[in-house]
Each structure stands twice: as C-alpha cells, then as structure tokens.
Amino acid sequence: MSATRFSVLIVSTGNVCRSPIAEELLRAQLAATIGPDARAFRCESAGTWGHSGAGMESHAAAVLAERGIEPGSFVARELNPDQVLEADLILGATRDHREQVHLLDPYAAGRTFTIREFARFARRVYPATLPEADPAVRARALVDRVAMLRTPRPGPGRPDDDIADPFGAPLHVFRLCADSIAEGLAALVGHLTPASAAGSRSSSAV
C-alpha cells in the first residue's frame, strides 16, 4: 500500500462482467468528481476464477459504451496474493468473492468488503468527520471508518450485499447490474471531496 496513492481492487468471478464494469465505472466517477486528483487512484480488477487473457464480455462493454465509457483493450486476469497485498481497498461483487480474498490473505479482512456492503456502511459516515485533505487521504480515512463500523469482525453479511452475475443474460440485465455497481461506488466517491466543496456543488446544481 502506497502513502501517496490509493489502490482499489475489484473482484468478481471471471473478471469479464461485473469487475471490469466496476473498474471502468469507478475510474469515470473519480474523474468526474475529483478531476486531476483521480490520478492518485489506481483502479484494477481480477477474478477468483478469472478467464485470464479474455476480453470483456460484449454486453459489459456495451453498457459502458452507453454511459460514454470506452474500456479500451481490457484483458481479464486471475486474482493473486500480490494484488491483494498492494490494494488499499478491495471490493467484491459478492460475499463469496470477499471470502476468497480472505483465504488468500486473512490480514486483508479490514479492507475487504462487497461493493454494496461498503456502500451501506459508508453512508453512515458523515463526510465532515473525514480529514480536510486530498482525496487519497480521505479515502484511507473512510476505509478505516467503515471497517470500524463493521467491527468486531466481518460477519456473514446480508444476501442483498451481493450483485448477481449477469453472464449469459440479456443486455437489460447488464444494465441493471451496472446501475447497482454505480450506485454502490458512488458511496465511496462521494466522500472524497471536503463537505464544504460537496455542499457548494449541490447548491449550484439546484
């Protein structure tokens, strides 16, 4: 884990649907919310049973294109311990992915969540209580707060913490999947600017 950068690792099963969608959506949300500061964030994805070397599933690429995101030459890869060790925050699509990360590195438990689980706890953190600092510092503080709210240890979670695998489903199912992912990631990205700045943007948007 770097002191000057913040690394997010997103995990699903094959790394061809949910996790690449989340990787690209997170990158886009960061750029839209914090602008040049997004360069301090590294967004990656992997699969617990990754189709290493495969491209993104066509419907996954299509839903990103509908949102104005060009994923480029994405290549799937399988999750490995080094990725877990280097990540400041690990977000699984489901509770099973979270547990697979724990099996690789039990010490990663305090920074490993499902996307929806992290969002659920992050919404309980008042942005003004985070440090008035750059986004990477605020992100670290947010992960610490979320981990504290989940103490004393990660529990089994809730069924609605999972985002279902859309592999093989029609395009509209991928759209619903992308909506769920985007909503969950917004709970992270929305905390990365000081409350005063966020309030100013909200006021100007009214």
ABEGO torsion letter per residue (X at the ends): XBAABBBBBBBBAAGABAAAAAAAAAAAAAAAAAEAAAAABBBBBBBABBBBGBBBBAAAAAAAAAAGBBAEBBBBBBBBAAAAAABABBBBABAAAAAAAAAABAAAAAABBBAAAAAAAAAABBAAABBBBBAAAAAAAAAAAAAAAAOABBBAEBAAABBBBABGBBAAAAAAAAAAAAAAAAAAAAAABBAAAAAAAAAAAX
